[in-house]
Amino acid sequence: MTEVAAIGHNQPPEPTPFEKCRDEVDELYSEAEGWLDGVAIETKGQADGLSTLINLIRDSRKRADEARKTENEPFDTGKAEVQARYNPLLKRCDL
């Protein structure tokens, strides 16, 4: 028997941490490009806006790096385990 689809079953999947970071960085990058028009900053409001944007970009970079570390952790752990197994064998060969 086939299962009846519930309301909302065809919603897109949740974005991955990478996709969330990418979308955030892309949005901030586009905003930053608008500031690179060669026009000098003339008011305190413009300076404050740019300062806020710079802080948002720094925070976004930190979040992206943390997401990268989290996603990379299983590979780092696995690599360390393989290296630990092979190190005694390789040392023995060197002797």
DRENDOFI-735467 format. One record per atom (N, C-alpha, C, O): atom name; x, y, z. Coordinates in nm, 3 decimals. Layout:
<sites>
<site at="CA" u="X" v="Y" w="Z"/>
...
</sites>
This chain:
<sites>
<site at="N" u="0.084" v="-0.117" w="0.000"/>
<site at="CA" u="0.000" v="0.000" w="0.000"/>
<site at="C" u="0.090" v="0.125" w="0.000"/>
<site at="O" u="0.191" v="0.129" w="0.070"/>
<site at="N" u="0.054" v="0.223" w="-0.076"/>
<site at="CA" u="0.134" v="0.345" w="-0.081"/>
<site at="C" u="0.094" v="0.438" w="0.032"/>
<site at="O" u="-0.021" v="0.441" w="0.075"/>
<site at="N" u="0.192" v="0.513" w="0.077"/>
<site at="CA" u="0.170" v="0.607" w="0.188"/>
<site at="C" u="0.116" v="0.738" w="0.131"/>
<site at="O" u="0.163" v="0.787" w="0.029"/>
<site at="N" u="0.018" v="0.793" w="0.199"/>
<site at="CA" u="-0.040" v="0.920" w="0.157"/>
<site at="C" u="0.054" v="1.032" w="0.201"/>
<site at="O" u="0.098" v="1.037" w="0.316"/>
<site at="N" u="0.082" v="1.122" w="0.109"/>
<site at="CA" u="0.173" v="1.233" w="0.139"/>
<site at="C" u="0.103" v="1.332" w="0.232"/>
<site at="O" u="-0.014" v="1.367" w="0.211"/>
<site at="N" u="0.175" v="1.375" w="0.332"/>
<site at="CA" u="0.122" v="1.474" w="0.426"/>
<site at="C" u="0.142" v="1.615" w="0.370"/>
<site at="O" u="0.220" v="1.637" w="0.278"/>
<site at="N" u="0.070" v="1.707" w="0.428"/>
<site at="CA" u="0.084" v="1.847" w="0.387"/>
<site at="C" u="0.228" v="1.891" w="0.411"/>
<site at="O" u="0.284" v="1.868" w="0.518"/>
<site at="N" u="0.286" v="1.953" w="0.310"/>
<site at="CA" u="0.421" v="2.004" w="0.323"/>
<site at="C" u="0.529" v="1.904" w="0.288"/>
<site at="O" u="0.648" v="1.933" w="0.305"/>
<site at="N" u="0.492" v="1.785" w="0.239"/>
<site at="CA" u="0.592" v="1.682" w="0.211"/>
<site at="C" u="0.687" v="1.721" w="0.099"/>
<site at="O" u="0.798" v="1.667" w="0.090"/>
<site at="N" u="0.646" v="1.813" w="0.016"/>
<site at="CA" u="0.728" v="1.848" w="-0.099"/>
<site at="C" u="0.812" v="1.974" w="-0.077"/>
<site at="O" u="0.854" v="2.039" w="-0.172"/>
<site at="N" u="0.836" v="2.007" w="0.049"/>
<site at="CA" u="0.920" v="2.122" w="0.082"/>
<site at="C" u="1.065" v="2.088" w="0.052"/>
<site at="O" u="1.106" v="1.972" w="0.064"/>
<site at="N" u="1.143" v="2.186" w="0.014"/>
<site at="CA" u="1.284" v="2.158" w="-0.011"/>
<site at="C" u="1.354" v="2.119" w="0.119"/>
<site at="O" u="1.310" v="2.157" w="0.227"/>
<site at="N" u="1.462" v="2.043" w="0.109"/>
<site at="CA" u="1.535" v="2.004" w="0.230"/>
<site at="C" u="1.601" v="2.126" w="0.295"/>
<site at="O" u="1.626" v="2.228" w="0.230"/>
<site at="N" u="1.628" v="2.111" w="0.422"/>
<site at="CA" u="1.699" v="2.218" w="0.495"/>
<site at="C" u="1.835" v="2.239" w="0.430"/>
<site at="O" u="1.900" v="2.141" w="0.392"/>
<site at="N" u="1.880" v="2.362" w="0.417"/>
<site at="CA" u="2.013" v="2.383" w="0.360"/>
<site at="C" u="2.121" v="2.329" w="0.453"/>
<site at="O" u="2.106" v="2.330" w="0.575"/>
<site at="N" u="2.229" v="2.282" w="0.394"/>
<site at="CA" u="2.342" v="2.231" w="0.472"/>
<site at="C" u="2.414" v="2.349" w="0.537"/>
<site at="O" u="2.394" v="2.463" w="0.497"/>
<site at="N" u="2.498" v="2.322" w="0.638"/>
<site at="CA" u="2.576" v="2.431" w="0.697"/>
<site at="C" u="2.659" v="2.505" w="0.593"/>
<site at="O" u="2.672" v="2.627" w="0.598"/>
<site at="N" u="2.715" v="2.430" w="0.496"/>
<site at="CA" u="2.793" v="2.494" w="0.390"/>
<site at="C" u="2.704" v="2.588" w="0.309"/>
<site at="O" u="2.744" v="2.701" w="0.280"/>
<site at="N" u="2.587" v="2.542" w="0.272"/>
<site at="CA" u="2.497" v="2.626" w="0.192"/>
<site at="C" u="2.455" v="2.751" w="0.267"/>
<site at="O" u="2.444" v="2.858" w="0.208"/>
<site at="N" u="2.431" v="2.737" w="0.398"/>
<site at="CA" u="2.396" v="2.854" w="0.478"/>
<site at="C" u="2.510" v="2.955" w="0.480"/>
<site at="O" u="2.489" v="3.074" w="0.462"/>
<site at="N" u="2.632" v="2.905" w="0.503"/>
<site at="CA" u="2.749" v="2.993" w="0.506"/>
<site at="C" u="2.771" v="3.057" w="0.369"/>
<site at="O" u="2.798" v="3.177" w="0.360"/>
<site at="N" u="2.760" v="2.978" w="0.264"/>
<site at="CA" u="2.780" v="3.030" w="0.129"/>
<site at="C" u="2.681" v="3.141" w="0.097"/>
<site at="O" u="2.718" v="3.244" w="0.041"/>
<site at="N" u="2.555" v="3.119" w="0.131"/>
<site at="CA" u="2.453" v="3.220" w="0.103"/>
<site at="C" u="2.479" v="3.349" w="0.181"/>
<site at="O" u="2.463" v="3.459" w="0.128"/>
<site at="N" u="2.520" v="3.334" w="0.306"/>
<site at="CA" u="2.550" v="3.451" w="0.389"/>
<site at="C" u="2.669" v="3.528" w="0.334"/>
<site at="O" u="2.666" v="3.650" w="0.323"/>
<site at="N" u="2.775" v="3.455" w="0.298"/>
<site at="CA" u="2.895" v="3.520" w="0.245"/>
<site at="C" u="2.864" v="3.586" w="0.111"/>
<site at="O" u="2.908" v="3.699" w="0.086"/>
<site at="N" u="2.789" v="3.518" w="0.026"/>
<site at="CA" u="2.753" v="3.577" w="-0.104"/>
<site at="C" u="2.675" v="3.708" w="-0.087"/>
<site at="O" u="2.699" v="3.805" w="-0.159"/>
<site at="N" u="2.584" v="3.710" w="0.008"/>
<site at="CA" u="2.505" v="3.830" w="0.033"/>
<site at="C" u="2.593" v="3.944" w="0.083"/>
<site at="O" u="2.582" v="4.058" w="0.037"/>
<site at="N" u="2.682" v="3.913" w="0.177"/>
<site at="CA" u="2.772" v="4.016" w="0.230"/>
<site at="C" u="2.872" v="4.063" w="0.124"/>
<site at="O" u="2.905" v="4.181" w="0.118"/>
<site at="N" u="2.918" v="3.971" w="0.042"/>
<site at="CA" u="3.011" v="4.006" w="-0.066"/>
<site at="C" u="2.945" v="4.103" w="-0.163"/>
<site at="O" u="3.005" v="4.201" w="-0.205"/>
<site at="N" u="2.821" v="4.074" w="-0.199"/>
<site at="CA" u="2.748" v="4.163" w="-0.289"/>
<site at="C" u="2.732" v="4.301" w="-0.228"/>
<site at="O" u="2.746" v="4.402" w="-0.297"/>
<site at="N" u="2.704" v="4.306" w="-0.099"/>
<site at="CA" u="2.691" v="4.434" w="-0.030"/>
<site at="C" u="2.825" v="4.508" w="-0.030"/>
<site at="O" u="2.830" v="4.629" w="-0.053"/>
<site at="N" u="2.934" v="4.434" w="-0.005"/>
<site at="CA" u="3.066" v="4.497" w="-0.002"/>
<site at="C" u="3.105" v="4.551" w="-0.139"/>
<site at="O" u="3.170" v="4.655" w="-0.148"/>
<site at="N" u="3.065" v="4.483" w="-0.246"/>
<site at="CA" u="3.096" v="4.532" w="-0.381"/>
<site at="C" u="3.037" v="4.671" w="-0.404"/>
<site at="O" u="3.094" v="4.753" w="-0.476"/>
<site at="N" u="2.922" v="4.696" w="-0.343"/>
<site at="CA" u="2.859" v="4.827" w="-0.357"/>
<site at="C" u="2.942" v="4.939" w="-0.296"/>
<site at="O" u="2.928" v="5.055" w="-0.336"/>
<site at="N" u="3.026" v="4.905" w="-0.201"/>
<site at="CA" u="3.111" v="5.005" w="-0.137"/>
<site at="C" u="3.238" v="5.031" w="-0.217"/>
<site at="O" u="3.311" v="5.125" w="-0.188"/>
<site at="N" u="3.265" v="4.949" w="-0.318"/>
<site at="CA" u="3.389" v="4.960" w="-0.394"/>
<site at="C" u="3.370" v="5.041" w="-0.522"/>
<site at="O" u="3.428" v="5.009" w="-0.626"/>
<site at="N" u="3.291" v="5.144" w="-0.514"/>
<site at="CA" u="3.262" v="5.225" w="-0.632"/>
<site at="C" u="3.358" v="5.343" w="-0.646"/>
<site at="O" u="3.344" v="5.422" w="-0.740"/>
<site at="N" u="3.453" v="5.355" w="-0.556"/>
<site at="CA" u="3.552" v="5.461" w="-0.565"/>
<site at="C" u="3.511" v="5.592" w="-0.501"/>
<site at="O" u="3.589" v="5.687" w="-0.497"/>
<site at="N" u="3.389" v="5.597" w="-0.451"/>
<site at="CA" u="3.341" v="5.719" w="-0.387"/>
<site at="C" u="3.391" v="5.721" w="-0.242"/>
<site at="O" u="3.380" v="5.621" w="-0.171"/>
<site at="N" u="3.445" v="5.832" w="-0.201"/>
<site at="CA" u="3.498" v="5.845" w="-0.066"/>
<site at="C" u="3.385" v="5.845" w="0.036"/>
<site at="O" u="3.273" v="5.889" w="0.008"/>
<site at="N" u="3.415" v="5.796" w="0.154"/>
<site at="CA" u="3.320" v="5.799" w="0.265"/>
<site at="C" u="3.322" v="5.940" w="0.321"/>
<site at="O" u="3.426" v="5.991" w="0.361"/>
<site at="N" u="3.204" v="6.002" w="0.323"/>
<site at="CA" u="3.198" v="6.144" w="0.359"/>
<site at="C" u="3.122" v="6.172" w="0.488"/>
<site at="O" u="3.137" v="6.280" w="0.546"/>
<site at="N" u="3.041" v="6.076" w="0.534"/>
<site at="CA" u="2.960" v="6.103" w="0.653"/>
<site at="C" u="2.986" v="5.996" w="0.758"/>
<site at="O" u="3.034" v="5.887" w="0.729"/>
<site at="N" u="2.952" v="6.031" w="0.879"/>
<site at="CA" u="2.963" v="5.935" w="0.989"/>
<site at="C" u="2.870" v="5.816" w="0.965"/>
<site at="O" u="2.905" v="5.702" w="0.998"/>
<site at="N" u="2.753" v="5.841" w="0.909"/>
<site at="CA" u="2.659" v="5.733" w="0.879"/>
<site at="C" u="2.717" v="5.633" w="0.781"/>
<site at="O" u="2.700" v="5.512" w="0.797"/>
<site at="N" u="2.787" v="5.683" w="0.678"/>
<site at="CA" u="2.851" v="5.593" w="0.582"/>
<site at="C" u="2.962" v="5.514" w="0.650"/>
<site at="O" u="2.975" v="5.393" w="0.629"/>
<site at="N" u="3.040" v="5.582" w="0.732"/>
<site at="CA" u="3.149" v="5.513" w="0.804"/>
<site at="C" u="3.094" v="5.407" w="0.898"/>
<site at="O" u="3.148" v="5.297" w="0.906"/>
<site at="N" u="2.987" v="5.440" w="0.968"/>
<site at="CA" u="2.925" v="5.342" w="1.058"/>
<site at="C" u="2.869" v="5.224" w="0.980"/>
<site at="O" u="2.882" v="5.109" w="1.024"/>
<site at="N" u="2.807" v="5.251" w="0.866"/>
<site at="CA" u="2.754" v="5.143" w="0.782"/>
<site at="C" u="2.862" v="5.051" w="0.734"/>
<site at="O" u="2.846" v="4.929" w="0.736"/>
<site at="N" u="2.974" v="5.108" w="0.692"/>
<site at="CA" u="3.086" v="5.027" w="0.645"/>
<site at="C" u="3.147" v="4.948" w="0.760"/>
<site at="O" u="3.184" v="4.831" w="0.743"/>
<site at="N" u="3.158" v="5.010" w="0.875"/>
<site at="CA" u="3.212" v="4.941" w="0.993"/>
<site at="C" u="3.123" v="4.822" w="1.031"/>
<site at="O" u="3.173" v="4.714" w="1.063"/>
<site at="N" u="2.993" v="4.842" w="1.026"/>
<site at="CA" u="2.899" v="4.734" w="1.055"/>
<site at="C" u="2.916" v="4.620" w="0.955"/>
<site at="O" u="2.917" v="4.503" w="0.993"/>
<site at="N" u="2.929" v="4.655" w="0.827"/>
<site at="CA" u="2.948" v="4.553" w="0.722"/>
<site at="C" u="3.076" v="4.474" w="0.745"/>
<site at="O" u="3.077" v="4.352" w="0.733"/>
<site at="N" u="3.184" v="4.544" w="0.778"/>
<site at="CA" u="3.311" v="4.476" w="0.804"/>
<site at="C" u="3.297" v="4.379" w="0.921"/>
<site at="O" u="3.347" v="4.267" w="0.915"/>
<site at="N" u="3.229" v="4.421" w="1.026"/>
<site at="CA" u="3.207" v="4.332" w="1.141"/>
<site at="C" u="3.122" v="4.212" w="1.104"/>
<site at="O" u="3.148" v="4.101" w="1.150"/>
<site at="N" u="3.020" v="4.232" w="1.021"/>
<site at="CA" u="2.936" v="4.121" w="0.976"/>
<site at="C" u="3.018" v="4.022" w="0.894"/>
<site at="O" u="3.001" v="3.901" w="0.907"/>
<site at="N" u="3.106" v="4.073" w="0.809"/>
<site at="CA" u="3.191" v="3.986" w="0.727"/>
<site at="C" u="3.285" v="3.906" w="0.817"/>
<site at="O" u="3.305" v="3.786" w="0.795"/>
<site at="N" u="3.344" v="3.970" w="0.917"/>
<site at="CA" u="3.433" v="3.898" w="1.009"/>
<site at="C" u="3.357" v="3.788" w="1.084"/>
<site at="O" u="3.407" v="3.676" w="1.098"/>
<site at="N" u="3.238" v="3.821" w="1.132"/>
<site at="CA" u="3.157" v="3.721" w="1.203"/>
<site at="C" u="3.119" v="3.606" w="1.110"/>
<site at="O" u="3.120" v="3.490" w="1.151"/>
<site at="N" u="3.085" v="3.639" w="0.987"/>
<site at="CA" u="3.048" v="3.537" w="0.890"/>
<site at="C" u="3.166" v="3.444" w="0.862"/>
<site at="O" u="3.148" v="3.323" w="0.849"/>
<site at="N" u="3.284" v="3.499" w="0.854"/>
<site at="CA" u="3.404" v="3.418" w="0.831"/>
<site at="C" u="3.427" v="3.323" w="0.948"/>
<site at="O" u="3.462" v="3.207" w="0.928"/>
<site at="N" u="3.408" v="3.373" w="1.070"/>
<site at="CA" u="3.426" v="3.287" w="1.187"/>
<site at="C" u="3.327" v="3.171" w="1.184"/>
<site at="O" u="3.363" v="3.057" w="1.212"/>
<site at="N" u="3.200" v="3.201" w="1.150"/>
<site at="CA" u="3.099" v="3.094" w="1.144"/>
<site at="C" u="3.133" v="2.993" w="1.035"/>
<site at="O" u="3.117" v="2.873" w="1.055"/>
<site at="N" u="3.179" v="3.042" w="0.921"/>
<site at="CA" u="3.215" v="2.951" w="0.812"/>
<site at="C" u="3.333" v="2.862" w="0.852"/>
<site at="O" u="3.334" v="2.743" w="0.821"/>
<site at="N" u="3.431" v="2.919" w="0.920"/>
<site at="CA" u="3.547" v="2.841" w="0.962"/>
<site at="C" u="3.507" v="2.737" w="1.066"/>
<site at="O" u="3.557" v="2.625" w="1.064"/>
<site at="N" u="3.418" v="2.773" w="1.157"/>
<site at="CA" u="3.370" v="2.676" w="1.257"/>
<site at="C" u="3.291" v="2.564" w="1.189"/>
<site at="O" u="3.306" v="2.447" w="1.227"/>
<site at="N" u="3.209" v="2.597" w="1.091"/>
<site at="CA" u="3.134" v="2.494" w="1.018"/>
<site at="C" u="3.229" v="2.402" w="0.944"/>
<site at="O" u="3.207" v="2.281" w="0.939"/>
<site at="N" u="3.335" v="2.459" w="0.886"/>
<site at="CA" u="3.436" v="2.379" w="0.816"/>
<site at="C" u="3.505" v="2.283" w="0.912"/>
<site at="O" u="3.523" v="2.165" w="0.880"/>
<site at="N" u="3.542" v="2.333" w="1.029"/>
<site at="CA" u="3.608" v="2.248" w="1.128"/>
<site at="C" u="3.518" v="2.134" w="1.172"/>
<site at="O" u="3.562" v="2.020" w="1.185"/>
<site at="N" u="3.391" v="2.166" w="1.195"/>
<site at="CA" u="3.295" v="2.063" w="1.237"/>
<site at="C" u="3.278" v="1.957" w="1.130"/>
<site at="O" u="3.277" v="1.837" w="1.159"/>
<site at="N" u="3.265" v="2.002" w="1.005"/>
<site at="CA" u="3.247" v="1.908" w="0.894"/>
<site at="C" u="3.373" v="1.826" w="0.868"/>
<site at="O" u="3.365" v="1.711" w="0.824"/>
<site at="N" u="3.487" v="1.884" w="0.894"/>
<site at="CA" u="3.616" v="1.820" w="0.867"/>
<site at="C" u="3.659" v="1.725" w="0.979"/>
<site at="O" u="3.746" v="1.641" w="0.958"/>
<site at="N" u="3.600" v="1.738" w="1.097"/>
<site at="CA" u="3.644" v="1.662" w="1.215"/>
<site at="C" u="3.650" v="1.510" w="1.193"/>
<site at="O" u="3.750" v="1.449" w="1.230"/>
<site at="N" u="3.548" v="1.448" w="1.134"/>
<site at="CA" u="3.557" v="1.302" w="1.115"/>
<site at="C" u="3.677" v="1.262" w="1.027"/>
<site at="O" u="3.738" v="1.157" w="1.049"/>
<site at="N" u="3.709" v="1.343" w="0.929"/>
<site at="CA" u="3.822" v="1.313" w="0.841"/>
<site at="C" u="3.954" v="1.328" w="0.917"/>
<site at="O" u="4.044" v="1.246" w="0.903"/>
<site at="N" u="3.963" v="1.434" w="0.997"/>
<site at="CA" u="4.085" v="1.455" w="1.076"/>
<site at="C" u="4.106" v="1.340" w="1.175"/>
<site at="O" u="4.218" v="1.291" w="1.192"/>
<site at="N" u="3.998" v="1.299" w="1.239"/>
<site at="CA" u="4.006" v="1.188" w="1.335"/>
<site at="C" u="4.047" v="1.060" w="1.265"/>
<site at="O" u="4.134" v="0.987" w="1.313"/>
<site at="N" u="3.985" v="1.033" w="1.152"/>
<site at="CA" u="4.018" v="0.912" w="1.076"/>
<site at="C" u="4.161" v="0.914" w="1.029"/>
<site at="O" u="4.230" v="0.812" w="1.035"/>
<site at="N" u="4.206" v="1.030" w="0.981"/>
<site at="CA" u="4.344" v="1.042" w="0.935"/>
<site at="C" u="4.441" v="1.017" w="1.049"/>
<site at="O" u="4.542" v="0.948" w="1.031"/>
<site at="N" u="4.412" v="1.072" w="1.166"/>
<site at="CA" u="4.499" v="1.054" w="1.282"/>
<site at="C" u="4.505" v="0.907" w="1.323"/>
<site at="O" u="4.611" v="0.858" w="1.362"/>
<site at="N" u="4.392" v="0.837" w="1.315"/>
<site at="CA" u="4.391" v="0.695" w="1.351"/>
<site at="C" u="4.474" v="0.612" w="1.253"/>
<site at="O" u="4.549" v="0.523" w="1.294"/>
<site at="N" u="4.462" v="0.642" w="1.125"/>
<site at="CA" u="4.541" v="0.569" w="1.025"/>
<site at="C" u="4.689" v="0.599" w="1.044"/>
<site at="O" u="4.772" v="0.508" w="1.040"/>
<site at="N" u="4.722" v="0.725" w="1.065"/>
<site at="CA" u="4.862" v="0.764" w="1.086"/>
<site at="C" u="4.920" v="0.694" w="1.209"/>
<site at="O" u="5.034" v="0.647" w="1.207"/>
<site at="N" u="4.842" v="0.686" w="1.316"/>
<site at="CA" u="4.888" v="0.621" w="1.439"/>
<site at="C" u="4.915" v="0.472" w="1.415"/>
<site at="O" u="5.007" v="0.415" w="1.473"/>
<site at="N" u="4.835" v="0.409" w="1.332"/>
<site at="CA" u="4.855" v="0.267" w="1.302"/>
<site at="C" u="4.981" v="0.245" w="1.220"/>
<site at="O" u="5.056" v="0.150" w="1.243"/>
<site at="N" u="5.005" v="0.333" w="1.124"/>
<site at="CA" u="5.118" v="0.314" w="1.033"/>
<site at="C" u="5.251" v="0.364" w="1.088"/>
<site at="O" u="5.356" v="0.317" w="1.045"/>
<site at="N" u="5.250" v="0.458" w="1.180"/>
<site at="CA" u="5.374" v="0.515" w="1.233"/>
<site at="C" u="5.470" v="0.410" w="1.287"/>
<site at="O" u="5.588" v="0.414" w="1.251"/>
<site at="N" u="5.427" v="0.315" w="1.370"/>
<site at="CA" u="5.521" v="0.214" w="1.419"/>
<site at="C" u="5.580" v="0.129" w="1.305"/>
<site at="O" u="5.698" v="0.095" w="1.307"/>
<site at="N" u="5.498" v="0.097" w="1.209"/>
<site at="CA" u="5.545" v="0.019" w="1.095"/>
<site at="C" u="5.650" v="0.097" w="1.015"/>
<site at="O" u="5.753" v="0.041" w="0.978"/>
<site at="N" u="5.624" v="0.223" w="0.989"/>
<site at="CA" u="5.717" v="0.305" w="0.913"/>
<site at="C" u="5.847" v="0.328" w="0.991"/>
<site at="O" u="5.956" v="0.328" w="0.933"/>
<site at="N" u="5.836" v="0.348" w="1.122"/>
<site at="CA" u="5.955" v="0.366" w="1.205"/>
<site at="C" u="6.042" v="0.240" w="1.202"/>
<site at="O" u="6.165" v="0.247" w="1.199"/>
<site at="N" u="5.975" v="0.127" w="1.205"/>
<site at="CA" u="6.047" v="-0.001" w="1.203"/>
<site at="C" u="6.122" v="-0.017" w="1.072"/>
<site at="O" u="6.234" v="-0.067" w="1.069"/>
<site at="N" u="6.059" v="0.025" w="0.962"/>
<site at="CA" u="6.126" v="0.019" w="0.833"/>
<site at="C" u="6.249" v="0.110" w="0.830"/>
<site at="O" u="6.351" v="0.075" w="0.772"/>
<site at="N" u="6.236" v="0.227" w="0.892"/>
<site at="CA" u="6.348" v="0.322" w="0.895"/>
<site at="C" u="6.465" v="0.267" w="0.976"/>
<site at="O" u="6.580" v="0.297" w="0.945"/>
<site at="N" u="6.437" v="0.187" w="1.078"/>
<site at="CA" u="6.545" v="0.130" w="1.158"/>
<site at="C" u="6.622" v="0.029" w="1.075"/>
<site at="O" u="6.718" v="-0.031" w="1.124"/>
</sites>
